[in-house]
Each structure stands twice: as C-alpha cells, then as structure tokens.
Amino acid sequence: MKYERLTQEQLKEMHKEFINFLASQSITKEEWENIKVNKPQVAEDELDVFSDLVWEGVLNNVNYLEHFSPQQLFLFEFTDQFINLIGLKIENEAIDINTKQGFQWLRDNLLNEDVQIYTSQKAISEDRNKDIFALIKQGAHITKGKLYQYFDGMVEK
C-alpha cells in the first residue's frame, strides 16, 4: 500500500465510488459478500487498492497545503518542479495562532519583531504525491492557497 487505508467513515462516504470500483473489476455485490467472508485477505487488499486510488486522485489535484501550530504557520505551494514554503514563526509564546484571537494578533502585527517570516524552496522528489502525503500525515491541510498567495505578495524573494 502506497498511502494508507481510508477510514471507515471515509469509506462509508465513498460507498458509491467503491461499488463502481468493484464493478470495474466485474465483482458483483454477492461476490463481494462472499470474498469478505471466505477470503478476508483479498477483501483487505481490495480496500487498500481502492484507498490508494482515492489518495492518488486527491493528491494529484493538490497545489497548496497549510500547517498551523501554536507559534508557527507553514504555507506550502506545489509546482511541477518545486515545493515552495513560506513560514511564519511567532517568538511570543503567549500568542497561539490556532485561536481566533491569536490569528487576529498575527494579522495586526505582521511587522512586529516577534514575527519572523522566511521562505524556502525544495525540489520535488520523484514522487510528488508522496511528498504531499507526508506533509498531510504531519498535520498539514489541503487549501486553495489564499493565505500562501497573500504572504507570497508580501515576501521578498
């Protein structure tokens, strides 16, 4: 398995897609029920393959990720060749940008000496989606990139 199995909740949400996946392999509902009972490892393998297909589809469309922690914000942009990072670090431990008040403080105090903004760029590895998935596993979330684009217009390169 390349990524990880979808959760029961995710699989439940994708019930129709899973039925289509099984149908594409000419597996009927009756055959699937039989496989689950008599060949549980085959059923597990099918769930893994389906999960990887779903993850591939999602990851292929990712262009931006965000990762918040109490004093840091990591904004990622994925191009064909690079992972671009804009990072913000708050040097004041009393500020938690995960809260509404903390994020408002950040917005109001971007030029404050307690706010460090930096950029970085790294070449994408041979497996772009695996790079993205690793960041998601560390807590990053897929976004449309509005925060990245906002800060990208502010930072010197």
C-alpha positions as CSV (number, residue, x, y, z in Angstrom):
1,M,0.0,0.0,0.0
2,K,1.4,3.3,-1.0
3,Y,-0.5,5.6,1.3
4,E,-2.9,4.5,3.9
5,R,-6.3,2.9,4.0
6,L,-9.3,5.2,4.1
7,T,-11.1,5.3,7.5
8,Q,-14.4,3.5,7.9
9,E,-16.1,6.9,7.8
10,Q,-14.3,7.9,4.6
11,L,-15.2,4.5,3.0
12,K,-18.8,5.0,4.0
13,E,-18.8,8.4,2.3
14,M,-17.3,6.8,-0.8
15,H,-19.7,3.9,-0.9
16,K,-20.9,4.5,-4.5
17,E,-17.4,5.0,-5.7
18,F,-16.4,1.7,-4.1
19,I,-19.3,-0.1,-5.7
20,N,-18.1,1.3,-9.1
21,F,-14.6,0.3,-8.3
22,L,-15.7,-3.3,-7.6
23,A,-17.9,-3.2,-10.8
24,S,-14.9,-2.2,-12.8
25,Q,-13.3,-5.5,-11.7
26,S,-16.5,-7.4,-12.5
27,I,-17.2,-8.1,-8.8
28,T,-20.9,-8.2,-8.0
29,K,-22.4,-7.5,-4.6
30,E,-22.9,-11.2,-4.0
31,E,-19.3,-11.9,-4.9
32,W,-18.0,-9.1,-2.7
33,E,-20.0,-10.5,0.3
34,N,-18.5,-14.0,-0.4
35,I,-15.0,-12.5,-0.6
36,K,-15.4,-10.7,2.7
37,V,-16.5,-13.9,4.4
38,N,-14.3,-16.5,2.7
39,K,-11.2,-14.5,1.6
40,P,-10.8,-11.7,4.1
41,Q,-7.2,-11.0,2.9
42,V,-8.5,-10.4,-0.7
43,A,-11.1,-8.1,0.7
44,E,-8.4,-6.2,2.7
45,D,-6.3,-6.0,-0.5
46,E,-9.2,-4.6,-2.5
47,L,-9.8,-1.9,0.2
48,D,-6.1,-1.0,0.1
49,V,-6.1,-0.7,-3.7
50,F,-9.2,1.4,-3.6
51,S,-7.7,3.7,-0.9
52,D,-4.6,4.2,-2.9
53,L,-6.6,5.1,-6.0
54,V,-8.6,7.7,-4.0
55,W,-5.5,9.2,-2.4
56,E,-3.8,9.4,-5.9
57,G,-6.8,11.3,-7.2
58,V,-6.9,13.7,-4.3
59,L,-3.1,14.3,-4.2
60,N,-2.9,14.8,-8.0
61,N,-5.0,18.0,-7.5
62,V,-3.2,19.4,-4.5
63,N,-1.4,22.7,-5.1
64,Y,-1.4,24.2,-1.6
65,L,-1.1,23.0,2.0
66,E,-1.2,24.8,5.3
67,H,0.1,23.6,8.7
68,F,-0.7,25.6,11.8
69,S,0.9,25.1,15.2
70,P,0.6,27.5,18.2
71,Q,3.6,29.6,17.2
72,Q,4.2,28.6,13.6
73,L,2.5,28.6,10.3
74,F,3.8,26.7,7.3
75,L,2.3,27.5,3.9
76,F,3.3,25.2,1.0
77,E,2.9,25.7,-2.7
78,F,3.5,22.8,-5.1
79,T,4.6,23.4,-8.6
80,D,5.7,20.9,-11.2
81,Q,9.3,21.2,-10.0
82,F,9.3,22.7,-6.5
83,I,7.8,22.8,-3.1
84,N,7.8,26.5,-2.1
85,L,7.5,27.3,1.6
86,I,6.5,30.5,3.4
87,G,7.0,30.1,7.1
88,L,6.0,32.3,9.9
89,K,7.3,31.9,13.4
90,I,5.9,33.8,16.4
91,E,8.6,34.5,19.0
92,N,6.0,35.2,21.7
93,E,4.7,32.1,23.5
94,A,1.7,33.9,24.8
95,I,0.3,34.1,21.2
96,D,-1.4,31.0,19.9
97,I,-2.3,31.5,16.2
98,N,-4.5,28.4,16.4
99,T,-7.0,30.6,18.2
100,K,-9.1,33.3,16.7
101,Q,-7.5,35.9,18.9
102,G,-4.0,34.7,18.2
103,F,-4.6,34.7,14.4
104,Q,-6.0,38.2,14.7
105,W,-2.9,39.3,16.6
106,L,-0.8,37.9,13.8
107,R,-2.8,39.8,11.2
108,D,-2.5,43.0,13.2
109,N,1.2,42.6,14.0
110,L,2.9,41.1,10.9
111,L,5.7,43.7,11.1
112,N,6.2,43.1,14.9
113,E,9.7,42.0,15.8
114,D,8.1,38.9,17.3
115,V,7.0,37.7,13.9
116,Q,9.7,36.0,11.7
117,I,8.8,35.4,8.1
118,Y,11.0,33.2,5.9
119,T,10.9,31.4,2.6
120,S,12.4,28.2,1.3
121,Q,12.3,26.1,-1.9
122,K,12.9,22.4,-2.4
123,A,12.9,20.3,-5.5
124,I,10.0,17.9,-5.7
125,S,11.2,14.3,-5.4
126,E,10.4,11.7,-8.0
127,D,7.1,11.1,-6.3
128,R,5.3,14.4,-5.8
129,N,2.3,12.8,-4.2
130,K,4.3,11.0,-1.6
131,D,5.9,14.4,-0.6
132,I,2.4,15.9,-0.3
133,F,1.1,12.9,1.6
134,A,4.0,13.0,4.1
135,L,3.1,16.6,4.9
136,I,-0.6,15.7,5.3
137,K,0.4,12.9,7.7
138,Q,2.3,15.5,9.8
139,G,-0.9,17.6,10.1
140,A,-1.0,19.8,7.0
141,H,-4.3,20.5,5.4
142,I,-5.2,20.9,1.7
143,T,-6.3,24.5,0.8
144,K,-7.0,26.7,-2.1
145,G,-3.8,28.7,-1.3
146,K,-5.3,32.1,-0.3
147,L,-3.0,32.5,2.7
148,Y,0.0,31.4,0.6
149,Q,-0.8,33.9,-2.1
150,Y,-1.4,36.7,0.4
151,F,2.0,36.2,2.0
152,D,3.7,35.5,-1.3
153,G,2.8,39.0,-2.3
154,M,4.5,40.4,0.9
155,V,7.8,38.5,1.0
156,E,10.9,39.4,-0.9
157,K,12.4,36.6,-2.9
